[in-house]
Amino acid sequence: MKASQILLALLVTVTFASCSKKEPSSQDENITAVAESAAKPVEADPHDPCRLLDPKEAEAVLGAPLAGAPYRGGQAIGDNAGIPQEEGDACWYYTADNQNFTVQAEWTNAGAINAGVSAHLAKAEGVTKGMMKLQDGTELVGDWDEAKLRGCCIFVALQGDSMVEIDFGGSLTITTQQAADLANKALARLTKPLDINGRAGQTAALKRILARYSSEDPCSLWSAQDITRLLGAPKGEPERSDNTCTYVYTSASGGDVQFMTIVNLHNGYRSYRMENSRNTNFEASINAIGEKEGVGLRGSKAIPGPWEAAIDSPIMFNTVKHDVQIAVRQRGMSHAELTALIGHGYEKIAAGAKQQ
């Protein structure tokens, strides 16, 4: 019995140790991989997506110089978006204020890949060989066999069995027309790539990413003291979940007000634009249903403030600045309170960024 008790105790200890030990995130693994590959010889790859566009072409659509050389990274989805990857599928182009876009390519078998995602592509535009018509009537012309728009901000062009994607959701200014022009240029270089290596810019890109403000606590931007000073005395501890932080505070009038912040410290431009697109579609659907009864949601509108862009919709108050998104879902908060809350968040992010 004594031996079995010892064994059980060891088993429990190991189990708790395993549960409490933090597993390395995929972001941590990518950062380690980039650091290890930095010392390797930089070899050319014929399927390097960074060989499809000239950096000057990227700067022309971004409206500013690149912060560094274009580099290979993962797809523009989730927290790992923009993290350098030695064999990354996407080439990233960043300015100093974090406006960005990506290019991806499939040299072969693109027809099968496109068929697999075609159900998710926008159907509203007319498509013929070498031409694409947007919902607003704009006609885009290129050397593609077929072109479509996926979601709000991904331009897809197919030529033969090859495909190019331009994801321009990371910029507030790039238009669909500009994305189509970039795709056309990239298609022409699939067989004649430029002399560019997407690994050469990875070390500098990683340094810029690590200098940005980061936190695993979704409530890190607002302490209880901050909430008291900005809004009113909080009631209890905030609730944390993924990238959201929920507070309840007592307003000046004595009532309880609840709000939830959604914060994306990286890839904020894409999150901002995708949320706005979803909210617009939701509003349109609800208003179409209520049109006969003469009821509907109020329209979204742009709001000036301590951010680059903001949209006040019935779903959320959505803002973005330097690729960080801060959105608030609330009931009973004034515009002044929202401005104070969100402005403080951006100030803390700026103060917490590391100097390079």
C-alpha positions as CSV (number, residue, x, y, z in Angstrom):
1,M,0.0,0.0,0.0
2,K,2.8,2.4,0.8
3,A,4.4,1.9,-2.6
4,S,1.1,2.4,-4.4
5,Q,0.5,5.6,-2.4
6,I,3.9,6.9,-3.3
7,L,3.2,6.1,-7.0
8,L,-0.2,7.8,-6.8
9,A,1.4,10.9,-5.3
10,L,4.0,11.0,-8.0
11,L,1.3,10.6,-10.6
12,V,-0.7,13.4,-9.2
13,T,2.4,15.7,-9.0
14,V,3.3,15.0,-12.6
15,T,-0.2,15.6,-13.8
16,F,-0.5,19.0,-12.0
17,A,2.9,20.0,-13.3
18,S,1.9,19.1,-16.8
19,C,-1.3,21.1,-16.5
20,S,0.3,24.1,-15.0
21,K,3.2,24.2,-17.5
22,K,2.5,26.7,-20.3
23,E,2.9,25.1,-23.7
24,P,4.7,27.2,-26.3
25,S,2.3,28.9,-28.6
26,S,2.6,28.6,-32.4
27,Q,3.8,32.2,-32.3
28,D,6.6,31.3,-29.9
29,E,7.6,28.4,-32.2
30,N,7.6,30.7,-35.3
31,I,9.8,33.3,-33.5
32,T,12.2,30.5,-32.5
33,A,12.3,29.1,-36.0
34,V,13.0,32.6,-37.5
35,A,15.8,33.2,-35.0
36,E,17.4,29.8,-35.9
37,S,17.0,30.3,-39.7
38,A,18.6,33.8,-39.5
39,A,22.1,32.2,-39.5
40,K,21.3,30.0,-42.5
41,P,22.5,30.9,-46.0
42,V,19.8,32.8,-47.9
43,E,18.9,30.7,-50.9
44,A,16.5,31.6,-53.7
45,D,13.2,29.8,-53.9
46,P,11.4,29.7,-57.3
47,H,8.1,29.7,-55.5
48,D,8.8,32.5,-53.1
49,P,5.8,34.8,-53.2
50,C,8.0,37.8,-52.5
51,R,9.4,37.5,-56.0
52,L,6.1,38.5,-57.6
53,L,6.0,42.2,-56.7
54,D,8.5,45.0,-56.7
55,P,8.7,46.8,-53.3
56,K,8.1,50.1,-55.2
57,E,4.8,48.8,-56.4
58,A,3.8,47.9,-52.8
59,E,4.8,51.4,-51.6
60,A,2.7,53.0,-54.4
61,V,-0.5,51.4,-53.2
62,L,0.3,51.7,-49.4
63,G,1.1,55.4,-49.9
64,A,4.2,55.2,-47.8
65,P,7.7,53.6,-47.7
66,L,8.0,50.1,-46.5
67,A,9.4,49.7,-43.0
68,G,11.7,47.0,-44.2
69,A,12.2,44.4,-47.0
70,P,9.1,42.3,-47.8
71,Y,9.3,38.9,-46.1
72,R,7.7,35.5,-46.0
73,G,5.1,34.7,-43.3
74,G,1.9,32.8,-42.6
75,Q,-1.5,33.6,-44.0
76,A,-3.3,36.8,-42.9
77,I,-5.5,35.0,-40.4
78,G,-5.4,35.1,-36.6
79,D,-2.8,36.1,-34.0
80,N,0.1,34.6,-36.0
81,A,-0.6,36.8,-39.0
82,G,2.5,38.6,-40.0
83,I,4.9,36.4,-38.0
84,P,7.8,35.5,-40.2
85,Q,8.0,31.9,-41.4
86,E,10.9,30.5,-43.3
87,E,8.7,28.7,-45.8
88,G,5.7,31.0,-45.4
89,D,2.9,31.0,-48.0
90,A,2.4,34.7,-48.0
91,C,4.7,37.7,-48.6
92,W,4.1,40.6,-46.3
93,Y,4.5,44.3,-47.0
94,Y,4.5,46.6,-44.0
95,T,4.8,50.4,-43.6
96,A,6.1,52.0,-40.4
97,D,2.6,52.6,-39.1
98,N,1.7,48.9,-39.8
99,Q,-0.5,49.3,-42.8
100,N,0.0,46.1,-44.8
101,F,-1.1,43.7,-47.5
102,T,0.0,40.2,-48.6
103,V,0.4,38.3,-51.8
104,Q,0.0,34.5,-52.1
105,A,0.3,32.3,-55.2
106,E,-0.4,28.8,-56.3
107,W,1.8,27.9,-59.3
108,T,-0.1,24.6,-60.1
109,N,-3.4,23.0,-59.3
110,A,-5.1,26.3,-58.6
111,G,-8.2,25.2,-60.4
112,A,-8.9,22.5,-57.8
113,I,-8.1,24.8,-55.0
114,N,-10.4,27.5,-56.3
115,A,-13.2,25.0,-56.8
116,G,-12.9,24.1,-53.1
117,V,-13.4,27.7,-52.0
118,S,-15.7,28.9,-54.7
119,A,-18.7,28.6,-52.5
120,H,-17.2,31.3,-50.2
121,L,-16.5,33.7,-53.0
122,A,-18.6,36.8,-53.6
123,K,-21.2,36.0,-56.3
124,A,-22.5,39.5,-57.0
125,E,-19.9,40.6,-59.6
126,G,-20.1,39.6,-63.2
127,V,-17.1,37.5,-64.3
128,T,-15.8,37.0,-67.9
129,K,-12.3,36.3,-69.2
130,G,-10.1,39.3,-68.5
131,M,-12.8,41.4,-66.9
132,M,-14.6,41.6,-63.5
133,K,-17.5,43.8,-62.6
134,L,-18.0,44.9,-59.1
135,Q,-21.4,45.6,-57.3
136,D,-21.0,49.3,-57.8
137,G,-20.5,48.9,-61.5
138,T,-16.8,49.3,-61.6
139,E,-15.1,47.2,-64.3
140,L,-11.7,45.7,-63.6
141,V,-9.6,44.5,-66.5
142,G,-6.7,42.1,-66.3
143,D,-4.9,39.2,-67.9
144,W,-6.6,36.7,-65.8
145,D,-9.0,33.9,-66.9
146,E,-11.2,34.5,-63.9
147,A,-11.2,36.9,-61.0
148,K,-13.4,37.2,-57.8
149,L,-13.5,39.0,-54.5
150,R,-13.6,36.9,-51.3
151,G,-15.0,38.6,-48.3
152,C,-14.3,42.3,-48.0
153,C,-10.7,42.4,-49.0
154,I,-9.2,39.4,-50.8
155,F,-8.8,39.7,-54.6
156,V,-8.4,36.3,-56.3
157,A,-7.2,36.0,-59.9
158,L,-6.7,32.7,-61.9
159,Q,-4.7,32.2,-65.0
160,G,-4.5,28.7,-66.4
161,D,-3.7,26.4,-63.5
162,S,-2.1,29.2,-61.5
163,M,-3.7,31.6,-58.9
164,V,-2.7,34.8,-57.2
165,E,-4.4,36.3,-54.1
166,I,-4.0,39.8,-52.8
167,D,-5.2,40.3,-49.3
168,F,-5.6,44.1,-48.8
169,G,-7.6,44.0,-45.5
170,G,-4.5,45.2,-43.7
171,S,-4.7,48.7,-45.2
172,L,-7.4,51.3,-44.8
173,T,-6.7,52.9,-48.2
174,I,-6.0,50.1,-50.8
175,T,-8.9,49.8,-53.2
176,T,-10.1,46.7,-55.1
177,Q,-8.8,48.4,-58.3
178,Q,-5.3,48.6,-56.8
179,A,-5.5,45.0,-55.6
180,A,-6.5,43.9,-59.1
181,D,-3.6,45.8,-60.6
182,L,-1.2,44.1,-58.1
183,A,-2.6,40.7,-58.9
184,N,-2.2,41.3,-62.6
185,K,1.5,42.2,-62.1
186,A,2.0,39.1,-59.9
187,L,0.4,36.8,-62.5
188,A,2.9,38.1,-65.1
189,R,5.8,37.1,-62.9
190,L,4.8,33.6,-62.0
191,T,7.1,32.4,-64.8
192,K,9.6,35.3,-64.6
193,P,10.1,36.0,-60.9
194,L,12.0,39.0,-59.6
195,D,15.4,38.7,-57.9
196,I,14.0,39.0,-54.4
197,N,14.4,36.7,-51.4
198,G,11.6,36.6,-48.9
199,R,13.8,35.3,-46.1
200,A,16.2,38.3,-46.2
201,G,13.7,40.6,-44.4
202,Q,12.5,38.2,-41.8
203,T,15.0,39.1,-39.0
204,A,14.2,42.8,-39.2
205,A,10.4,42.0,-39.4
206,L,10.6,39.9,-36.3
207,K,12.4,42.7,-34.4
208,R,9.6,45.1,-35.4
209,I,6.9,42.7,-34.2
210,L,8.6,42.1,-30.9
211,A,8.8,45.8,-30.3
212,R,5.0,46.2,-30.5
213,Y,2.9,46.2,-27.3
214,S,1.8,42.8,-26.3
215,S,-0.1,41.2,-23.4
216,E,-1.9,37.9,-22.8
217,D,-4.4,39.7,-20.5
218,P,-7.3,41.2,-22.5
219,C,-7.9,43.6,-19.6
220,S,-4.3,44.9,-19.5
221,L,-5.3,48.2,-21.1
222,W,-7.7,49.2,-18.2
223,S,-7.1,48.7,-14.5
224,A,-9.8,49.2,-11.9
225,Q,-8.3,52.6,-11.1
226,D,-8.5,53.5,-14.8
227,I,-12.2,52.6,-15.0
228,T,-12.9,54.6,-11.8
229,R,-11.2,57.7,-13.2
230,L,-12.6,57.4,-16.7
231,L,-16.1,56.1,-16.1
232,G,-17.1,55.2,-12.6
233,A,-16.4,52.7,-9.8
234,P,-16.3,49.2,-11.1
235,K,-18.4,46.5,-9.5
236,G,-16.3,43.4,-8.9
237,E,-13.5,42.0,-11.0
238,P,-13.7,42.2,-14.8
239,E,-14.4,39.0,-16.8
240,R,-11.7,37.8,-19.2
241,S,-12.2,35.6,-22.1
242,D,-9.9,35.2,-25.1
243,N,-9.5,38.8,-26.4
244,T,-12.5,40.3,-24.5
245,C,-12.7,42.1,-21.2
246,T,-16.1,42.8,-19.6
247,Y,-16.6,45.4,-16.9
248,V,-19.6,46.6,-14.9
249,Y,-19.3,50.1,-13.4
250,T,-21.6,52.5,-11.6
251,S,-22.3,55.6,-13.7
252,A,-22.6,59.2,-12.4
253,S,-26.4,58.8,-12.3
254,G,-26.1,55.7,-10.0
255,G,-27.0,53.1,-12.6
256,D,-25.0,50.0,-13.5
257,V,-23.4,50.0,-16.9
258,Q,-21.8,47.0,-18.6
259,F,-19.5,47.0,-21.5
260,M,-17.2,44.5,-23.3
261,T,-14.0,45.4,-25.1
262,I,-12.7,43.4,-28.0
263,V,-8.9,44.0,-28.5
264,N,-6.8,42.7,-31.3
265,L,-3.2,43.8,-30.7
266,H,-2.0,42.4,-34.1
267,N,-3.8,42.2,-37.4
268,G,-6.2,44.9,-36.2
269,Y,-6.9,46.4,-39.6
270,R,-8.2,43.1,-41.0
271,S,-10.3,42.5,-37.9
272,Y,-11.7,46.0,-38.1
273,R,-12.6,45.8,-41.8
274,M,-14.1,42.3,-41.5
275,E,-16.2,43.3,-38.5
276,N,-17.5,46.3,-40.4
277,S,-18.3,44.2,-43.4
278,R,-20.2,41.6,-41.2
279,N,-22.1,44.3,-39.4
280,T,-23.1,46.0,-42.6
281,N,-24.5,42.8,-44.0
282,F,-26.3,42.1,-40.7
283,E,-27.9,45.5,-40.7
284,A,-29.0,45.1,-44.3
285,S,-30.6,41.7,-43.6
286,I,-32.4,42.9,-40.5
287,N,-33.6,46.1,-42.2
288,A,-34.9,44.1,-45.2
289,I,-37.0,42.0,-42.9
290,G,-38.4,45.0,-41.1
291,E,-38.9,47.2,-44.1
292,K,-42.6,46.3,-44.5
293,E,-43.3,47.1,-40.8
294,G,-41.3,50.3,-41.1
295,V,-38.8,49.3,-38.5
296,G,-35.0,48.8,-38.8
297,L,-31.6,49.3,-37.3
298,R,-30.0,52.7,-37.4
299,G,-27.2,53.0,-40.0
300,S,-23.5,52.8,-39.2
301,K,-21.5,56.0,-39.3
302,A,-17.9,57.1,-39.2
303,I,-16.8,58.9,-36.0
304,P,-13.8,61.1,-35.5
305,G,-11.6,60.6,-32.4
306,P,-8.3,59.4,-31.0
307,W,-8.0,56.7,-33.6
308,E,-7.4,56.3,-37.3
309,A,-10.9,55.2,-38.1
310,A,-14.0,54.3,-36.3
311,I,-17.5,53.1,-37.1
312,D,-20.4,53.3,-34.7
313,S,-22.9,50.6,-35.6
314,P,-25.8,49.0,-33.8
315,I,-23.5,46.0,-33.1
316,M,-20.4,47.7,-31.7
317,F,-18.3,50.8,-31.6
318,N,-15.4,49.7,-33.7
319,T,-12.0,51.5,-33.9
320,V,-8.5,50.9,-35.3
321,K,-5.1,52.5,-35.0
322,H,-1.7,51.3,-36.2
323,D,-3.0,47.8,-36.8
324,V,-4.6,47.5,-33.3
325,Q,-8.3,47.1,-33.1
326,I,-10.3,48.2,-30.1
327,A,-14.1,47.6,-30.3
328,V,-16.7,48.1,-27.6
329,R,-20.1,46.4,-27.2
330,Q,-22.1,48.4,-24.6
331,R,-25.4,49.8,-23.5
332,G,-25.8,53.2,-21.9
333,M,-22.3,54.7,-22.6
334,S,-22.0,58.1,-24.0
335,H,-19.8,59.1,-26.9
336,A,-17.5,61.0,-24.5
337,E,-17.2,57.9,-22.3
338,L,-16.4,55.7,-25.2
339,T,-13.8,58.2,-26.4
340,A,-12.2,58.3,-23.0
341,L,-12.1,54.6,-22.6
342,I,-10.7,53.8,-26.1
343,G,-8.4,56.7,-26.2
344,H,-6.8,55.5,-22.9
345,G,-6.3,52.1,-24.4
346,Y,-4.4,53.5,-27.4
347,E,-2.3,55.7,-25.1
348,K,-1.3,52.7,-23.1
349,I,-0.4,50.7,-26.2
350,A,1.8,53.5,-27.5
351,A,3.5,53.9,-24.1
352,G,4.1,50.1,-23.8
353,A,5.7,49.7,-27.3
354,K,9.4,49.1,-27.1
355,Q,11.8,51.6,-28.6
356,Q,13.9,50.2,-31.5
